[in-house]
Amino acid sequence: MLRPSEDVDVYLYSDPVDMRKSINGLSIIVEQSMMLPTNSGALFVFCNRGRDKIKILCWERNGFIVWYKRLE
């Protein structure tokens, strides 16, 4: 289970996102729409239209990580 430390910033993108997007597509949203640096160590959370799937994008030392979860 993902348990970030208390000092990690978490940003929720409020618009629905196509869950077919991967690292490149999500990082473009962060940089262009949210105007935030992707390599800051923050967690960027994206939801689909039905709000039953989420993706979390994070930069960790030497590359990106994407977590995907389907909510029941």
N, C-alpha and C positions, 0 to 999 in steps of 0.2 A: 504494500500500500504506500502511496506517495504521501509523505509527511514533510513538507518544507519547513524550514526554520522560521521563527517568528519575524525575522528581519527581511524576509523575501517579499518583494512587491508582487501583487497579483492583479492583473488587468483583465477585465471581462469585456470582450467585444460584444456590444449589444445587438447588432444586426445578425440575422441568420446567415450561416456560412454553408456552402456546398461541402459536404463531408468527403467529397472526392479529392479535395485539395490536400496536398502534402506539405512538406517543409517549405518548398519554394513559394507556393501559393500563400501559405499562412504568413511567412515572413514578409512578403510584399504587402499584405494587409497591415501588419504591424508598422512597417516603415512608412507606407504612403498614407494610409487612412488614419492610423492612430498616432503617427508622427513620433514614434518611440524607437530607440535603438534595440535591435533584436539580441545583441550580445551583452546585455546588461545583467543577465542572471535572473531577470524577472520571469514570472510565469504568465503566459498569455493564454486565456481560456476562450474557446469558440464553441458555439452551440449551433445545431441545425434548426430548421424552422419548427419542427415538432418539439424541440427542447428535450428530446430523449436520447441524444447522442452529444458527447462533448469531445473535443480535442484540446490538449494542452501542449503548447510549444515552449521550449526552454533551451537556452544555450548553456552548455556545461563544459568548461575548460577548453575542449578541442573540437566541439561539434554540437549540432542540434539534437534534441530529443523530442519526439512527439508521442504523447500518450493518447490513446483513444479508448473511450468507454461508452458502452450502450447502457443507458439507465433503464431499469425495469420498474 
